[in-house]
Amino acid sequence: MKLDSIHIDIEKTERRKTVSIFIERNGSVKVLAPITASDDKIEAAVKAKEYQIFQKLAKWKELNQGKVKREFVNGQSFLYLGRNYRLQLTENQDVPLKISGGFFHLDKKYLPKAEKVFKDFYRAKGLHKIEERLKLIEEKFQTKPTTIKVLELQNRWASWTPKNGLNFHWKCIMAPVSVLDYIIIHEMVHLKHPNHSPEFWNELDKKMPNYREHEDWLKRNGVKMSL
């Protein structure tokens, strides 16, 4: 489907009751609709929100001006738990990558595959931190996650599965702990309310009354959470 020159991806699912429109982190537009929704109904919903779509795309372009292109050189900063750590290239250290003394230390011999080394580091640290935070958070919820995974999730910070598993993007570990808690709680609420319905937002507000400030942090800083 197209809106002027904008391509729109449409996904129908049994879990949805209403048509929702999202601007993904890469600037693409996606529509989630009930499996029973006709093409005419979806097109009408998109047309009704045409102004909001272009407004959000303009905001996305503005925010993406702050995108950081990182290089694996001495002095380059990398995010970890909301803090910037500068890179120091080393030799003959015991692991490919570690944080010590306020710096990221990368062994020079791993430079050819530095991006993979960083992603592996973020995945391992992310899983440990998420499991640690989840132990403090899950007592607020009746439904517990069956699995926790840290993956490459394209344009999602996190997602849930029909079998109550939770998946998190490795980039989540770049955010401050309070924002990471928000991402976890957001997905935990989805275990009870699959859609972004009024009931979902009411429940999220009960579990984390200041969730909006963390949501805003992600909107403003998410583009910087990259390699």
Number of C-alpha atoms within 10 A of each C-alpha: 13 11 14 7 6 12 12 17 14 14 12 14 12 9 14 18 16 15 16 17 19 15 17 14 16 12 16 15 20 16 19 19 24 17 14 12 15 11 12 9 13 21 14 12 17 21 13 11 13 13 11 13 19 14 11 15 17 13 13 20 12 11 16 18 10 13 13 14 9 12 14 18 14 14 14 15 19 23 20 21 17 18 13 15 19 17 21 18 18 15 12 10 12 8 9 19 21 14 14 9 7 11 17 24 22 26 18 18 13 15 15 10 9 18 14 12 16 18 17 14 16 22 22 14 15 25 21 14 15 21 14 11 16 18 9 10 15 15 10 11 14 10 13 15 19 10 12 16 18 22 18 16 14 11 13 14 21 22 19 19 15 9 10 19 17 22 23 26 21 25 26 29 27 22 23 16 17 14 22 24 20 20 22 25 20 22 24 28 22 21 22 15 17 17 17 14 13 10 14 18 17 13 17 22 14 11 18 15 11 12 21 13 12 19 15 12 14 19 14 15 15 21 17 21 19 15 14
